[in-house]
Amino acid sequence: SKRKFFVSRNDFSKINSDGFYLNDLIGFSIIDNENINYGKIIDVMNLPANDIMLVMYKNKEIMIPIVDDFIELFDFKNKLVKVKNIGMFLNL
């Protein structure tokens, strides 16, 4: 059986002013340099090699690593993540 547990944000460890928690990205839209929208981040995962954003794209889940090769910028004001080189994840 699946179990869920919840942690209060007050219990998170402290971060510096320009840092963020991975779960802050959930709900952000994924766009590219041409402002094409590829869907929303539905989850983030902390894996041994690197962190991953799980994105719902055309009713499929795609995984995008959170690394410089694929992330252009995080826009917290507008809840956007601008990506680059995304084609390899979309099976175009």
N, C-alpha and C positions, 0 to 999 in steps of 0.2 A: 504494500500500500504506500502511496505517496504521502509524504508529510511536508508541510510547509512550516517555516519558522520566520518570524519577523524580528527585525532589529530596529530599534529607534535610531533615527539619524543622530540624536544626541549622544549615542553610544559609539559612533564612528570615531576613529582616531582623527586627530587634528591634522589639517593640511595647510600649506601656505596659501597666500591670497590668490596666486595665479594657478593653483592646482585645482583638480576636480576629482570626483569619484566616478568610476566607470558607469555606475548606474544612473548618473546625471544625464547620460547620453540617450537613455531609453525615451523614445518618442520623438527624437530629433529626425528631421528629414535628411536624406542623402541626395546631394546634387553634385553635378560636375561643373567644369569651367564654363559650359554653355547653359548653365542653369536648368539642365534636364533633371527632373526629379525621379529618383530610383526607388522611392518608398521610404518607409520609416524604420528606425531601429526598434526591434521588438525585444531584444535582449543583448547583453554583453557577457562575454565569458573570459575568464582569466585562465589561459592555458600555459603550459610550461614554455613553449616557444615564444608566444606573444599573446596579447589580448586580442579578442575577436569581437566585431560587431555582427550581430545576427539581424539581417534586414529582410523584410517581406517585400519581394519584388515579383510582380505578376503572379501572385498566389503561390510563389515558391520562396523558401527560405534560402538566402545566400549568406555566406560568411565572408566578411572583409576584415583582414588583419589591420590592427591599429599600428601601422608602421609608416615611416616617412615615404616609402615607395608608393603608398596608396592614399595617404591623408594629406590634403592641401591645407585645410584649416578647420578649426572648431569655432563656430559662431554661436556663442551661448545666448546672445541677445535675441537672435532670430531662430534659435533652435535648429541650426543647420550644421551638417558636416559636409564640407566640400572635399570630394574625392578626385583622384586621378588614376589612370590606368585601370579603370573598373571593368572594361570589356572582358577580361579573362575570367571574371566571376559570373558573367551573365549568359555564357554559352550562346553568344550572338552568331 
